Amino acid sequence: MQINSISLVISTYNWAEALRLSLKSVLSQTRMPNEILIADDGSGEATKTVIDFFKKNTQIPIKHFWQEDIGFRKTIIMNKAIAAAGGQYIIQIDGDIILHPKFIADHVSEALPGHYIKGSRAMLSPTRTHKILKFKNTDISPFSSGVGSKINATHFASLSHIFRGDKFRSNNLRGCNFSFWKEDFIAVNGYNNDLEGWGHEDIELAARLTNLGIKQRQLKLRAVCFHLYHKINPRHNEDLNYQKYLKVIQDGVIQCKNGIKYL
């Protein structure tokens, strides 16, 4: 199916140098998005400086959505960014992700009505991450030292179909490599703003998409991306958020009460 407009949404929080490399990898894509939306959960001036630099150095519209830093509120700022997206198709990553040059093209070529796409990520070691940040090199080989998950790090499109599966599944989604039709996102009322703190906002959304009848299309060997190493974020509400996810499955919930429609 032809997709006429693509919005790339990047979530970020106070890691300007990682965002710089992520945006650099976006500008190396074989297929460009129609717009880039930065969902910023309260970063400082350094992040704004990076975003302003790229605004001046690319013809692709870049929009910066910012909210005050009063705790982890990713769902709210993601909803605000996606609400403003002009694209019919949304590709979502995190600001600590470096993209393979065919990342966007792969998502678009695999997009199918009635499906969302769950991609994978290759984890980078602390040492490899340090070198990438130091030399600002976004050309990463899957065979380099410090690149984990070799299958996830390898682009081999002709064999991707071997791993692809279209299933009703939600518990394995990661929002750092995720794409969907905006109309499906709206139909489930977007992210659940009642999920506070880190954890499980992505699978809770995926569960409601599943309840709507949207299948997950899993990708391997395509839509390759690399995750820069960082320390684990505080996870105070992880268990509570996971219980809310299980409740969505149990009750067959499609729309959350506090989502994109009530911002």
N, C-alpha and C positions, 0 to 999 in steps of 0.2 A: 504494500500500500504506500502510495506517495505521501510524504510528509512535507508540507510547504513551509512550516515554521517550527523552529526548535529553540527552546529556552534552556540554557544551562544554568542551574542553580548551584551555588557554592556556599556551603556553610563555613563560618570561620569564627575564631575567638582568640585574639591576642597572640598570634604567631605570624607576624608579618613576613618573615623571610620564607616560611613554608608557603604562604599564599602567593608570594612573588614567583616561586618556582612552579606552583600549580598553574597560575595564569600564563606563565611562559610556555608551559606544555600545551595549554589550550590554544595558543596562537600558532602552534606547530601542527595543528590538526589538518588532515586531508579534506575534511568537511567541517566547515565552521558553523557554530550556532548562529542564529539570527540575533541573539542578545545574550548577555551574561548578567546574572543577577546575584549579587553578593548578600547573603543573609548573615548579618553580623550581630552576634549576641553580646555586644557591649565592649568591643575592642577599643584600644587607645589610639592615639594620634598616628603611631607608626603604621598601623593597618590602613588608615585613611590615606597616608602618603603613598603607599604602594598602589592602592586602587586609583588614586588621582594620576599617578604616573602612567598606568595602563590606559586610562581614559584618554590621555593625550597622545598615546602612541599606537592606537588601533582605531579602525573605522567601525568596529563592532560596538554597538551601544552597551555600556556597562552601567548598571544601576546599583547603588549602594543603599541597602536597607539596614538601619542601625537602631538598636534599642539600648536603653540604660542597663548597665551591668549591676543587676541586683539578684544574681544567682543564675543557675543554668535554666534558660528559658528558650531552648532551641526550637521547640514546637511553634511558639508564637511567632518568632522572626521568620521561620520557614514558611508558615502560612501567609505572612504578610508579603514575602517575596513572590511566592507562587500565585497569590491572588492578583498580583500586578503583572504576571508573565503574559506576554502576548502570544507565545507559542502554543500550538495545539498539542505539542509533545514536549514533555519535561524530562531532562536528564539531570540527575542530582549526584553531586560529589561533595566531599569534604575538602577544606582548604589545606589539608596535609597530604593530598593525593596528587601524584604525578601521572599524567596520562600517556599511554602509548599513542603515537600519531594517528592511528585509525580508531581510537576509542569512540568518538562520536559517530563516525561512519558505521562502525559495527552496531552500535545501539540502534541507529536508524534502519539499517538493513534487516535487523532481526525484529523490529517492532511489528506487532500484530494486534488488530482489534481484539478486545476481550482478554488481553494479557498485559502484565507488567514484566519488566526484565530485571532479574537479579544477577548481577555480575559478581566477580571475585576480586580479590586484591592479593598482591604479593607483598609480604612484610619485609621491610628493610631493617638491617641490624643497626645498632647505635653507631658503629664505626662507619658503615656505608652511608648512613644518613649524614653524619658529620662531614664526610668528604663531598657529598652532593651539595650540602648547604655552603661549604667553603668554596667550591669551584663553580657552583651554580650550573651544573651540567644535568640536563633533564633527559639525556640519551642513556638509558639504562639497559644493560644486557642481562638477560635471565641467567647467564652463565658466570656473571661476576660474583666474587665473594661477597657475602653479606646480603645476598638476595635470596630470601626464603621462598618456599612454595613454588618450586620450579614450574609446575604445570600452570599455576596461576600467573606466572611471570612470562609465559611463552605465548607468542602470537602465531597461530597456525590455523588460519581460517578454514582450510579445506578439510580439517579433521574435527572442527568444532561440533559438527552435528552428532558425533559419537557421544558426546557428553550432554547434549541439549535434552532437556526434558520439560514438558509442559504439564504442570501438576497444580492441584489445589494444595498449596503449602505456604506457610508464613514464617515458621520459626527459625529460618536460616537467613533471612534478609539482612543485609547491611546497607544502611543508607548512603554509604560512601561510593557505591556503584549501583545505581538504581535508576530506572526510567519508567515512565508511565504516561498515559493519556491524561491531559488536564481535566477532561470531562469526567473521567473515572475518579480522579482525586476530589473533584467538587462533589460528586455523587455520594461519597462517604464522609463529606464535611472535613476533608483534609486531616492534618495531624490533630491529635487530641491535646488541647492545651491544659487539660487537667493532669497530665503526666509531668510532674515536677522533678527536677534533678535528672542526672544522667541515667539512661537505660531504657531500652525496649520500646521507644517511641516508633521505631521503624517496623518492628514485627507487629505491634498493635495496629498500625495502619494497614499492614499487609493482611492481617486477620480480617479486618473489615472489608478490604478489597476481595478477599476470598469469599466472605459471606455474600458479597454482591454478585459473585459468580465470575470473578476475574481470576484467570489462571496465572501462575508464575512460570515465566520462561527463563530457565537457567542457562547461563553462558559460561563456557570454558574455552580457552584458546582464542577468544575474541574479547573485545572491550577490556583489554588488559590495563591494569593500573598498579601503581606502587605506593605503598603507605609508608611515609616517613616515621621513623621511630620517635616516640615520646613516652613519658611516664604515664601510667594509668590515671585517669581522672577520678576524683572522689565519687563513690557510688552509694551514697547514703540512702537513696530511695529506690535502688534497683529492685529489691524484693517486692516492694509495694507496687511498682510499675509492672512487674511481671505478673502479679496477681490480677491486675487490671486487664492485662493481655489475655490471661486464661478466662476471665469473666466474659470477654468479648467472644471467645470461642464457644464457651458454654451457652451463652444466651443468643448467639447468632446475630450480634449487633452489627448493623451496617453503617449507621451514622452516629458519630460521637455528638454529644450535646454541646460541647464547647470547642468549636473548631474554626475553620476558615470563614464560615458564614457569619460569625458573630464578633469579628474583630472591630 
